[in-house]
Amino acid sequence: MISVKIAGVPEHFNLPWHLAIEEGAFLDRGIDLEWTDVPEGTGRMCQMLRDGETDIAIILTEGIIKDIIAGNPSKIAQVYVKSPLVWGIHVAAHSEHKTIHDLEGKTAAISRLGSGSHLMSYVNAQQQNWDLKKLQFEIVNNLDGGVQALKEGTADYFMWERFTTKPLVDNGTFRKVSDCPTPWPCFVIAVRNDFNHHHNSVLKHILEIINIYTTDFKNIPSIDRTLANTYSQKLSDINEWLKITHWGQENITAAMVEKTQDHLLQLDLINKKLDFDAIVTK
């Protein structure tokens, strides 16, 4: 039996992992997969990979590519969710800001530097033709911190996965002013190089198992109700999310790695590009 540490956000995207763990799919192959929820998101998981706190992370594509370029000793092992992530752009329900155009030059709440909420603030600003040098940030660590920052006025807007924040829109905490989809597959499976070097066969078993679960995930009877109950979502929202969400069972392409790096370089979020083999496992 080998123990493997894995980390991911506590969101509906990762239910296939929990189902596989609960059903003993990994134990059947001699793998004790130890899951850690990371509400702080990608920036925190990048640090966990660097520090050896986790062997594998289910992480945002743009965040891990940026951090690998910055020296994170990890690589992408596979795409996990191949559809874009739809980021909702939120303000406090009582905010005077009514449209996306009102947010130019305002302060964005982000979980941490290098996080998805940080990087996507740049993507959104570019799409809106804002001056990227005038972006301002308030670090809030997680979703709860974002709620507090908007409520207290230390930040003006907060970008987070649209369906995760939908209950906060419904209960009058947030008001959504716009959406911003990622220009790339949203989640990938990243692995520390040291772990991959010593336990590549274990990694292959893990990928094989999760691919079985994600391939059949949408066909599980009443999976929409399970998701709604587990993540406190409306059934209608979950069904909308299921329609636009598609899991992947293959590795990221060279073209997509190139596109993501080009985008990050254009936004001045990286200062160089790496070859495909430096970012993706063989």
Secondary structure by P-SEA (a helix, b strand, c coil): cbbbbbbbcccccaaaaaaaaaaccccccccbbbbbbbcccaaaaaaaaaacccccccccaaaaaaaaaacccbbbccccccbbbbbbbbcccccccccccccccbbbbbcccccaaaaaaaaaaaaaccccccbbbbbcccaaaaaaaaaaccccccccccccaaaaaaaccbbbcbbbbbccccbbbbbbaaaaaacaaaaaaaaaaaaaaaaccccccaaaaaaaaaacccaaaaaaaaaabbbbcccccaaaaaaaaaaaaaaccccccccccccccc
